[in-house]
């Protein structure tokens, strides 16, 4: 219990120091509206790309999930089935890798 409380106290201290430094930095340097607008555009573009990437690759997740589930020792999946699922996951990964260059950054 003492370890937990000491770790919690240290984390709280680190968080409060980090937040206070961030507020001071913001107050000292006021960015131009053009700079903040450019940063917002960049953030928006990155988020759009991330969403598009996730949507493209989501369809390839099922074979990986099936393979990972088959590896659970409680299910006792036959080795032949695991090998088939591994091959399907590998094929899915190769197809997903081919999709990535087609995305517009």
N, C-alpha and C positions, 0 to 999 in steps of 0.2 A: 504494500500500500504506500510505503514511503517513496519507493521508486516511482510509482505512478504519479504521486503528487509532485515530486521534484521534476519529472519530465513535463508534466502539465504546466508547472510554473515557468520552466525554461522556454517552452513553446509560446506561452502567453507573452513573456518578455520579448522574445524574438519578433513575434507578430506586432507587438506595440511599437517596437523600435523601427521596424521596417515601414509601418504605416506612417509614423511620424516623419520619417525622412522623405517619404513620397510627397507628403503635404508641403514640406518646406521647399522641395525641388519645384513643385508646381507653382508656388508663389513667387519664386525668384525669377523665373524665365517665362514670360508670357509669349506664346507662339503667335505668329501671324495667322490671320484667317485662311490665307492661301495654303500655308504649311499644314494646318490642321485639316483643311479640306482635302489636300493631297493624301494625307495619312488615312483619312476616312475612305477615300477611293481605293487606296491600296489594300486596306483591311477588307473592304467589301469585295474586291477582286479575289483576294485569298480565300475568303469564306465561300464565295461562289464556286471557286475551283474545288474546294474541299467537299462541298455538297455534291457537285457534279461527279467527283471521283468516287465518293461513297455510293452514290446511286448506280454508277456504272459497275462497280465491283461487288455490289450487294448480291447480285445473282450468282456469283461464283463462291459464295460463302457456304452454301449447303453441303457440297462434298467434303469440305474441310471439317465442318461441324459433325457430319456423319462419321468421318474417320476418327475424330477425337473422341466421340461417344463410344465407338467400337473398342477403343483402347482401354476402356474402364474395366478393371479386373473383375468387378462384380458381375458384369454381363457375360463373361466367358465366351466372347465371340470367337468362332473358329478362325484359325490362322488364314485359311483360304479367303474367307470373307474380308479379313483385315487387309490382305494383299490387294483384293479388288478395290476396296475403298481407298487404299493408298494410291493406287494407279489412277482412280477417278479424281482424287484430290490433286495429284500431280498434273493431270491433264487440265483441270480447272485452273490451276495456278498458271500454267503456260498460256492459256487463253486470256486470263486476266492480265498477264504481263503484256500481251499483245494489244490489249485495249488501252493501256496507259498512254502510249505515244500518240494515240488518236485524239486525246483530250486537248483542248485549247487552253493554254495557260494565260 
